[in-house]
């Protein structure tokens, strides 16, 4: 749904415009950390990423934007542009402008491993057998730099050291396993394929969510999307050689990912609801407060935090507790629950 939304002019002053490009946005909230006026908001990141809520990750609130461009300078993907007289201002004072483009050199054998592993599907490989009689491939390996998030997967798997990738940030990723309810929202939101679930054997205990530090770009999208606050991401360094890096370092480094705003509410189709309770059990906000839910404990005497089955039908107990992850809508067999825009 997000990809269908066209660019939006967020703010305008004199001959300058702040323009949002939703197709480039990864829902990380780095721009919100940089904004000096607090006019940008983000929420329902999980639902948007899962195509279960129609809308962009990012929105503008109020009219206090200075059009200073700090948000655009901080954005690692170029999803925000500062334009003057319609022309994008993008130089080495922008993270996305200073980042070296992911490049492929002449060592490439066009084997296609990079295209297979890329989490953004932004690499295209065309190849055919060489016509000189040798057992080699000839062709072309191209990177869509508009979609690339600089995760480094392609360079890591390349057997011929043909790909160079520069990361946007260094940082830390902290995970509270006791709080995590394995809703998988973080896995689906992560733009870099840095989060995964390990395979396990019968009787074996593994981490609920595992982290690949070498793939992580420390954007913070997973922390923003987590409905129970089980993840904390902080940036410790801006890696590209940038002009005027100091103001961004003060805003971004050592700061936890911003809190998501409540942009949605849950809506129930009571005629369609079967009262099966799948959503009650799967809801991570419910599960974090009721350990017995995983065993199908639906109708205890104590009220659930968010969703409950009453008289054979679903009830929303507290709209303010919803984390905007849409796990309930994802698991419902009859589409009886959905996230809709909350009226201000």
URNORZI-V268396 format. One record per residue. N is the residue number from 0. PSI is psi in degrees with one decimal (none if undefined). Layout:
BEGIN
N&PSI, N&PSI
END
This chain:
BEGIN
0&-42.0, 1&-36.8, 2&-19.8, 3&-12.2, 4&131.2, 5&168.0, 6&150.5, 7&137.6, 8&111.9, 9&-39.3, 10&157.6, 11&132.0, 12&121.9, 13&-118.6, 14&11.9, 15&143.6, 16&143.4, 17&117.2, 18&135.6, 19&130.1, 20&91.3, 21&-31.8, 22&-17.5, 23&-12.9, 24&136.2, 25&6.3, 26&32.1, 27&-24.2, 28&9.1, 29&-36.9, 30&-35.4, 31&-36.7, 32&-33.6, 33&-27.1, 34&123.1, 35&-14.4, 36&-5.4, 37&36.6, 38&-3.9, 39&141.9, 40&153.4, 41&144.0, 42&169.2, 43&37.3, 44&-42.8, 45&-44.2, 46&-38.7, 47&-45.1, 48&-31.5, 49&3.8, 50&35.5, 51&7.3, 52&127.3, 53&114.9, 54&166.1, 55&166.6, 56&-40.9, 57&143.6, 58&158.3, 59&136.4, 60&141.8, 61&-174.6, 62&27.7, 63&7.8, 64&132.6, 65&-8.6, 66&41.6, 67&-23.5, 68&2.4, 69&-38.2, 70&-42.6, 71&-36.2, 72&-34.1, 73&-25.5, 74&123.4, 75&-12.9, 76&-3.0, 77&25.7, 78&-15.2, 79&132.6, 80&135.2, 81&120.2, 82&142.7, 83&120.9, 84&38.9, 85&-4.7, 86&130.3, 87&131.7, 88&105.9, 89&109.7, 90&-160.4, 91&11.3, 92&1.4, 93&138.2, 94&-46.9, 95&-24.6, 96&-31.6, 97&-24.6, 98&128.6, 99&136.0, 100&135.8, 101&123.6, 102&154.8, 103&126.1, 104&-174.2, 105&-9.1, 106&-13.8, 107&131.3, 108&2.8, 109&39.0, 110&-24.9, 111&-0.4, 112&-39.4, 113&-42.5, 114&-36.3, 115&-35.4, 116&-18.2, 117&121.6, 118&-13.3, 119&1.5, 120&45.7, 121&11.4, 122&131.9, 123&129.4, 124&124.9, 125&135.1, 126&158.5, 127&160.6, 128&142.2, 129&149.6, 130&12.5, 131&9.4, 132&-7.6, 133&157.6, 134&66.3, 135&163.4, 136&144.0, 137&151.6, 138&-150.8, 139&138.1, 140&117.6, 141&139.7, 142&125.7, 143&97.4, 144&-14.8, 145&-25.2, 146&-21.5, 147&134.1, 148&8.9, 149&41.8, 150&-28.1, 151&2.1, 152&-44.5, 153&-45.1, 154&-35.1, 155&-36.7, 156&-10.3, 157&121.3, 158&-10.9, 159&14.8, 160&46.2, 161&-5.1, 162&136.1, 163&129.9, 164&134.1, 165&131.4, 166&150.5, 167&-40.9, 168&154.7, 169&161.4, 170&-164.6, 171&147.1, 172&115.4, 173&140.6, 174&125.7, 175&95.7, 176&-31.9, 177&-31.7, 178&-28.5, 179&136.8, 180&15.4, 181&45.4, 182&-12.8, 183&9.1, 184&-42.7, 185&-38.8, 186&-39.9, 187&-24.1, 188&-35.8, 189&120.8, 190&-10.8, 191&3.3, 192&32.2, 193&-8.9, 194&142.3, 195&165.8, 196&127.7, 197&147.7, 198&154.4, 199&157.8, 200&164.7, 201&128.0, 202&-5.6, 203&139.3, 204&128.0, 205&168.6, 206&145.1, 207&-41.5, 208&132.5, 209&152.5, 210&136.0, 211&96.5, 212&-34.4, 213&-20.3, 214&-23.7, 215&136.2, 216&7.3, 217&43.6, 218&-34.4, 219&2.6, 220&-38.2, 221&-41.4, 222&-40.3, 223&-37.5, 224&-24.2, 225&120.5, 226&-10.0, 227&11.6, 228&39.1, 229&-5.4, 230&138.3, 231&127.7, 232&131.6, 233&139.5, 234&137.2, 235&-14.9, 236&145.9, 237&116.4, 238&-37.2, 239&150.2, 240&111.6, 241&155.1, 242&142.3, 243&48.9, 244&-26.8, 245&-51.8, 246&-37.2, 247&-39.4, 248&-39.9, 249&-34.9, 250&-35.5, 251&-33.8, 252&135.4, 253&11.0, 254&132.7, 255&155.5, 256&144.1, 257&159.0, 258&141.8, 259&145.2, 260&157.8, 261&101.2, 262&-9.5, 263&165.7, 264&159.1, 265&137.4, 266&133.8, 267&134.9, 268&95.4, 269&-29.8, 270&-32.0, 271&-26.3, 272&132.9, 273&-11.3, 274&25.1, 275&-25.7, 276&3.8, 277&-44.0, 278&-35.9, 279&-41.8, 280&-41.0, 281&-25.0, 282&117.6, 283&-28.8, 284&-40.8, 285&-48.1, 286&-31.0, 287&-18.7, 288&-6.6, 289&95.9, 290&-20.8, 291&-8.2, 292&-35.2, 293&-22.3, 294&11.2, 295&23.0, 296&89.8, 297&-41.6, 298&53.3, 299&170.0, 300&-30.5, 301&138.0, 302&146.4, 303&169.1, 304&-38.0, 305&-50.6, 306&143.3, 307&147.4, 308&120.8, 309&126.8, 310&40.0, 311&6.6, 312&157.4, 313&139.5, 314&140.8, 315&119.2, 316&-37.0, 317&99.0, 318&-29.5, 319&-14.7, 320&-10.7, 321&134.0, 322&0.7, 323&25.9, 324&-20.6, 325&23.0, 326&-36.4, 327&-45.9, 328&-33.1, 329&-36.1, 330&-15.8, 331&125.9, 332&-11.3, 333&15.2, 334&43.1, 335&-4.8, 336&138.9, 337&163.9, 338&130.7, 339&162.9, 340&134.2, 341&131.7, 342&136.4, 343&none
END
